[in-house]
Amino acid sequence: MTVTATHRAVDSAPGTTPRPALLAGLLVALAVGMATASVVGPLVLGLMTYRTSPTTLNQLLGSDAAALVVVAPITVVAAVLAARRHPAAPVLATGIGVFTVYTYAQVIVGQEYLRLAGTVERWFPLLLAVFILGEGAIVLGLRGMPAQLPALPRRLERVAASALLLVAFFLAFGLHLRTLIIAWTDPLSLTEYASSPTPFWLVKLMDLGIVAPAAIAAGVGLWRHAAWARRVAYIVLTGYTLLAVSVTSMAAVMIAKDDPDASPALALGFGFFAVVFVVLTGALYRRLSLGTASVTDRRETGGGPLGA
């Protein structure tokens, strides 16, 4: 009875992965759901057709390609790590959940229902399931994140802070300001807006109301060496890395299809941020793995404060 109680206490303690089989199973289901949504869509089978304009369709094709080729496999890797109780699994799951909620909210809501032809509403149960699984990944990931994340080198904190602040600036002034001004002054001259106003405003709302403010908060916190910002940075950088890859894929598809709203400059900009975020996120996870291994070694050898 004492052993059982102790075991339960350890499993429920902050910083341990609660029910790793549950998190692993959820991540596998999420990977399958994302891959299925991409395959049944216009990217592969064309069974699910989006109610949107050709310009926005090109963006959705890029997003589906990124989800199928990059995000779903990473989600499977996270599931394997969760099954092995690796400390990176819940952190990775939370970032994947951020990507999922952001992406599939736009897929579901950002359609021109009753105005343009399509069948996307028939696949709402599948898209809803993916969205809910993304929420579950965030909840279980937050619950299982290590209570004490390893301290980051000051230089790494400053670089990560600068990248987050720079991406917020890029989103506000490099991506959205020009199209906002056109939408206010001459909306019919902007193909993206004139053809699909619903996703246009939805992306504006989510980028300027959620993505950019979260990046600014995490960036300022890291710059000031705040402990809470370290936890937020893991989540934000993981999610934003996946989003940067997805948006870069969108821009590449638009260029390949000679989309009237395609912009090589924006494609290069998002590609730059994708590379920067991949490097930064890799550095953070390396610190997480090394920090956890160090703690484990001290516990096993009985050395240091934890072993006293």
Secondary structure, 3 states (H helix, E strand, C coil): CHHHHHHHHHHHCCCCCCCHHHHHHHHHHHHHHHHHHHHHCCCCCCCCCCCCCHHHHHHHHHHHHHHHHHHHHHHHHHHHHHHCCCCHHHHHHHHHHHHHHHHHHHHHHCCCCCCCCCCHHHHHHHHHHHHHHHHHHHHHHHHHCCCCCCCCCHHHHHHHHHHHHHHHHHHHHHHHHHHHHHHHHCHHHCHHHHHCHHHHHHHHHHHHHHHHHHHHHHHHHHHCCCHHHHHHHHHHHHHHHHHHHHHHHHHHHHHHCCCCCCCHHHHHHHHHHHHHHHHHHHHHHHHHHHHHHHHHHHHHHCCHHHHC
